[in-house]
Amino acid sequence: MKVKNLTTKPIGFGTLVLLPDQTAELPADFGKDHPTTKYYISRKWLSVLSASASAKVNPTVAPKDTGKQGDDADEAASEKSLSKMLLDELKAVAVELGIVYDDNVTRKVLIEAINAAKETE
């Protein structure tokens, strides 16, 4: 998976060190399911530029953190309708709602998953 460091500090992945604004292919051990990678992406410290060769595109709704209410996701969705959002914006809303998705997910699938997650609230 190819990523870009969006922070002002170096980020390390084993032997790979990404300097600020540097782009690189992550080591195989640090795929999209690695906890460190997930955390950095959720904090918007990393930007995914190209996904791995995974073919699954089946989003599921994960249980929400009890400490977080998801108000940020609701505010973002109310500011701009889902159909007008870019894929990156939809991914950010999905992360806030606890939706787990594959790197190759489409806008349509994400919109459907977000709407389903909002209905279950």
Backbone as CSV, one residue per row, in Angstrom:
resi,resn,N_x,N_y,N_z,CA_x,CA_y,CA_z,C_x,C_y,C_z
1,MET,0.846,-1.157,0.000,0.000,0.000,0.000,0.905,1.237,0.000
2,LYS,0.631,2.150,-0.900,1.422,3.368,-1.008,0.745,4.473,-0.202
3,VAL,1.514,5.122,0.675,0.969,6.146,1.561,1.833,7.408,1.537
4,LYS,1.252,8.494,2.055,1.970,9.759,2.172,1.863,10.237,3.613
5,ASN,2.972,10.681,4.177,3.012,11.230,5.524,2.467,12.655,5.485
6,LEU,1.350,12.896,6.179,0.726,14.213,6.189,1.115,15.044,7.408
7,THR,1.951,14.492,8.287,2.342,15.200,9.504,3.604,16.027,9.274
8,THR,4.012,16.732,10.312,5.259,17.501,10.260,6.404,16.750,10.919
9,LYS,6.152,15.484,11.289,7.170,14.666,11.952,7.364,13.350,11.203
10,PRO,8.529,12.724,11.349,8.746,11.410,10.730,7.861,10.349,11.381
11,ILE,7.419,9.385,10.578,6.632,8.257,11.061,7.371,6.987,10.671
12,GLY,7.527,6.058,11.615,8.264,4.825,11.357,7.366,3.612,11.204
13,PHE,7.708,2.754,10.263,7.059,1.474,10.031,8.152,0.426,9.928
14,GLY,8.590,-0.119,11.052,9.693,-1.071,11.041,10.962,-0.375,10.588
15,THR,11.534,-0.819,9.476,12.763,-0.213,8.969,12.504,0.996,8.070
16,LEU,11.252,1.220,7.695,10.892,2.350,6.838,10.561,3.568,7.694
17,VAL,11.160,4.703,7.377,10.850,5.962,8.044,10.345,6.934,6.986
18,LEU,9.110,7.396,7.173,8.515,8.364,6.249,8.704,9.761,6.816
19,LEU,9.410,10.593,6.086,9.596,11.984,6.481,8.344,12.781,6.102
20,PRO,8.172,13.984,6.647,7.001,14.786,6.294,6.859,14.958,4.782
21,ASP,5.638,14.796,4.292,5.280,14.906,2.869,5.945,13.862,1.980
22,GLN,6.566,12.856,2.567,7.203,11.800,1.772,6.174,10.724,1.441
23,THR,6.335,10.130,0.271,5.478,9.055,-0.202,6.310,7.786,-0.326
24,ALA,5.738,6.646,0.112,6.458,5.381,0.010,5.482,4.210,0.084
25,GLU,5.967,3.063,-0.365,5.221,1.812,-0.271,5.500,1.221,1.105
26,LEU,4.441,0.907,1.866,4.628,0.330,3.197,5.132,-1.103,3.102
27,PRO,5.897,-1.550,4.101,6.304,-2.955,4.137,5.061,-3.848,4.201
28,ALA,5.189,-5.073,3.724,4.060,-6.009,3.666,3.425,-6.229,5.038
29,ASP,4.213,-6.186,6.104,3.688,-6.397,7.449,2.744,-5.279,7.894
30,PHE,2.865,-4.108,7.312,2.060,-2.964,7.707,0.961,-2.698,6.681
31,GLY,0.121,-3.679,6.438,-0.991,-3.532,5.508,-2.120,-2.727,6.115
32,LYS,-3.240,-2.666,5.390,-4.367,-1.853,5.840,-5.000,-2.369,7.118
33,ASP,-4.776,-3.633,7.472,-5.363,-4.196,8.680,-4.443,-4.107,9.891
34,HIS,-3.245,-3.593,9.715,-2.316,-3.464,10.847,-2.816,-2.341,11.757
35,PRO,-2.823,-2.558,13.083,-3.347,-1.545,14.002,-2.669,-0.179,13.881
36,THR,-1.362,-0.166,13.689,-0.650,1.096,13.566,-1.095,1.848,12.313
37,THR,-1.194,1.150,11.212,-1.613,1.761,9.958,-3.034,2.302,10.075
38,LYS,-3.931,1.497,10.648,-5.318,1.940,10.832,-5.375,3.211,11.676
39,TYR,-4.589,3.244,12.749,-4.597,4.387,13.651,-4.108,5.650,12.935
40,TYR,-2.991,5.534,12.218,-2.436,6.691,11.521,-3.404,7.222,10.462
41,ILE,-4.090,6.320,9.771,-5.057,6.740,8.753,-6.258,7.404,9.422
42,SER,-6.743,6.842,10.528,-7.901,7.417,11.212,-7.595,8.801,11.785
43,ARG,-6.353,9.046,12.180,-5.948,10.350,12.705,-5.588,11.331,11.587
44,LYS,-5.681,10.861,10.330,-5.330,11.659,9.151,-3.860,12.063,9.155
45,TRP,-3.026,11.177,9.686,-1.577,11.370,9.654,-1.004,10.760,8.387
46,LEU,-1.740,9.817,7.792,-1.344,9.152,6.553,-2.456,9.297,5.532
47,SER,-2.065,9.426,4.290,-3.014,9.422,3.190,-2.701,8.209,2.323
48,VAL,-3.697,7.391,2.038,-3.504,6.210,1.199,-3.580,6.652,-0.255
49,LEU,-2.490,6.440,-0.977,-2.427,6.850,-2.379,-2.815,5.732,-3.324
50,SER,-2.430,4.511,-2.991,-2.843,3.371,-3.797,-3.058,2.188,-2.880
51,ALA,-4.110,1.469,-3.160,-4.496,0.346,-2.315,-3.743,-0.913,-2.700
52,SER,-3.793,-1.869,-1.806,-3.200,-3.171,-2.105,-4.088,-3.896,-3.104
53,ALA,-3.694,-5.069,-3.506,-4.408,-5.811,-4.540,-5.618,-6.566,-4.001
54,SER,-6.117,-6.203,-2.854,-7.266,-6.876,-2.259,-8.515,-6.637,-3.100
55,ALA,-9.332,-7.661,-3.287,-10.500,-7.539,-4.138,-11.796,-7.409,-3.345
56,LYS,-11.776,-7.582,-2.046,-12.987,-7.498,-1.240,-13.476,-6.053,-1.162
57,VAL,-14.747,-5.876,-1.399,-15.365,-4.565,-1.240,-16.688,-4.802,-0.538
58,ASN,-16.609,-5.171,0.720,-17.791,-5.536,1.465,-17.796,-4.810,2.797
59,PRO,-18.289,-3.584,2.847,-18.234,-2.842,4.100,-19.164,-3.437,5.142
60,THR,-18.742,-3.377,6.388,-19.561,-3.843,7.490,-19.557,-2.769,8.564
61,VAL,-20.593,-2.758,9.347,-20.677,-1.784,10.419,-20.106,-2.429,11.671
62,ALA,-19.049,-1.814,12.204,-18.413,-2.309,13.416,-19.056,-1.633,14.614
63,PRO,-18.960,-2.250,15.788,-19.522,-1.601,16.967,-18.795,-0.292,17.253
64,LYS,-19.538,0.712,17.680,-18.953,2.012,17.982,-18.246,1.979,19.321
65,ASP,-17.262,2.882,19.477,-16.642,3.096,20.779,-17.686,3.707,21.693
66,THR,-17.744,3.244,22.936,-18.713,3.817,23.863,-18.298,5.205,24.307
67,GLY,-16.998,5.525,24.197,-16.516,6.831,24.612,-16.739,7.906,23.579
68,LYS,-17.062,7.547,22.369,-17.212,8.512,21.286,-18.640,8.471,20.772
69,GLN,-19.243,9.606,20.615,-20.631,9.667,20.189,-20.796,9.816,18.682
70,GLY,-19.742,10.162,17.968,-19.826,10.311,16.513,-20.440,11.632,16.085
71,ASP,-20.398,12.637,16.957,-20.976,13.938,16.620,-20.280,14.568,15.427
72,ASP,-18.966,14.361,15.319,-18.217,14.930,14.185,-18.731,14.378,12.872
73,ALA,-19.034,13.080,12.845,-19.525,12.453,11.613,-20.895,13.010,11.253
74,ASP,-21.755,13.195,12.257,-23.078,13.736,11.997,-22.986,15.162,11.457
75,GLU,-22.082,15.972,12.043,-21.908,17.345,11.592,-21.405,17.391,10.159
76,ALA,-20.436,16.527,9.843,-19.879,16.510,8.488,-20.941,16.102,7.481
77,ALA,-21.747,15.115,7.835,-22.777,14.641,6.921,-23.875,15.685,6.735
78,SER,-24.174,16.441,7.800,-25.223,17.437,7.674,-24.754,18.645,6.874
79,GLU,-23.452,18.964,6.915,-22.937,20.109,6.177,-23.018,19.886,4.664
80,LYS,-22.843,18.679,4.246,-22.794,18.371,2.824,-23.490,17.029,2.614
81,SER,-24.388,16.932,1.658,-25.090,15.678,1.456,-24.116,14.605,0.964
82,LEU,-24.413,13.383,1.315,-23.528,12.267,0.978,-23.296,12.156,-0.526
83,SER,-24.324,12.409,-1.310,-24.188,12.264,-2.765,-23.233,13.291,-3.381
84,LYS,-22.961,14.378,-2.651,-22.065,15.408,-3.171,-20.648,15.287,-2.624
85,MET,-20.431,14.341,-1.705,-19.105,14.183,-1.097,-18.158,13.418,-2.007
86,LEU,-16.884,13.752,-1.874,-15.832,13.009,-2.561,-15.581,11.710,-1.811
87,LEU,-14.889,10.775,-2.435,-14.624,9.479,-1.826,-13.877,9.624,-0.503
88,ASP,-12.882,10.503,-0.445,-12.129,10.696,0.796,-13.013,11.225,1.916
89,GLU,-13.936,12.115,1.580,-14.862,12.647,2.579,-15.789,11.550,3.092
90,LEU,-16.263,10.710,2.171,-17.127,9.596,2.564,-16.381,8.610,3.467
91,LYS,-15.104,8.369,3.151,-14.303,7.471,3.981,-14.144,8.034,5.391
92,ALA,-13.972,9.341,5.497,-13.828,9.968,6.816,-15.119,9.814,7.627
93,VAL,-16.260,10.019,6.986,-17.542,9.841,7.669,-17.712,8.384,8.071
94,ALA,-17.327,7.464,7.184,-17.445,6.038,7.477,-16.607,5.646,8.686
95,VAL,-15.389,6.159,8.764,-14.513,5.861,9.902,-15.149,6.366,11.198
96,GLU,-15.707,7.565,11.166,-16.348,8.137,12.355,-17.556,7.314,12.795
97,LEU,-18.261,6.711,11.838,-19.431,5.896,12.164,-19.063,4.463,12.515
98,GLY,-17.777,4.111,12.415,-17.340,2.758,12.744,-17.526,1.765,11.613
99,ILE,-17.602,2.238,10.399,-17.767,1.362,9.237,-16.400,0.905,8.769
100,VAL,-16.250,-0.406,8.634,-15.005,-0.985,8.147,-15.184,-1.258,6.661
101,TYR,-14.253,-0.780,5.848,-14.358,-0.932,4.406,-13.013,-1.308,3.816
102,ASP,-13.039,-1.836,2.605,-11.834,-2.209,1.878,-11.295,-0.990,1.147
103,ASP,-10.025,-1.017,0.816,-9.400,0.115,0.119,-10.011,0.371,-1.253
104,ASN,-10.581,-0.658,-1.872,-11.132,-0.518,-3.220,-12.622,-0.173,-3.214
105,VAL,-13.145,0.280,-2.097,-14.565,0.567,-1.976,-14.962,1.727,-2.900
106,THR,-16.193,1.660,-3.396,-16.694,2.705,-4.287,-17.550,3.695,-3.504
107,ARG,-17.804,4.847,-4.101,-18.644,5.870,-3.459,-20.033,5.310,-3.179
108,LYS,-20.598,4.609,-4.165,-21.960,4.084,-4.032,-22.069,3.132,-2.840
109,VAL,-21.110,2.231,-2.716,-21.128,1.257,-1.621,-20.974,1.961,-0.277
110,LEU,-20.087,2.956,-0.217,-19.900,3.701,1.032,-21.154,4.489,1.412
111,ILE,-21.795,5.114,0.455,-23.019,5.864,0.736,-24.090,4.934,1.296
112,GLU,-24.241,3.755,0.693,-25.218,2.784,1.177,-24.881,2.325,2.599
113,ALA,-23.601,2.085,2.867,-23.184,1.637,4.197,-23.396,2.732,5.246
114,ILE,-23.110,3.981,4.882,-23.306,5.101,5.810,-24.787,5.279,6.117
115,ASN,-25.627,5.217,5.086,-27.066,5.340,5.309,-27.581,4.204,6.181
116,ALA,-27.100,2.992,5.962,-27.514,1.835,6.784,-27.082,2.018,8.225
117,ALA,-25.863,2.533,8.416,-25.359,2.748,9.774,-26.166,3.811,10.501
118,LYS,-26.582,4.852,9.789,-27.371,5.916,10.401,-28.773,5.427,10.768
119,GLU,-29.325,4.502,9.981,-30.648,3.965,10.276,-30.643,3.098,11.529
120,THR,-29.510,2.442,11.817,-29.433,1.567,12.980,-29.156,2.323,14.267
121,GLU,-28.849,3.610,14.177,-28.558,4.399,15.381,-29.783,4.664,16.191
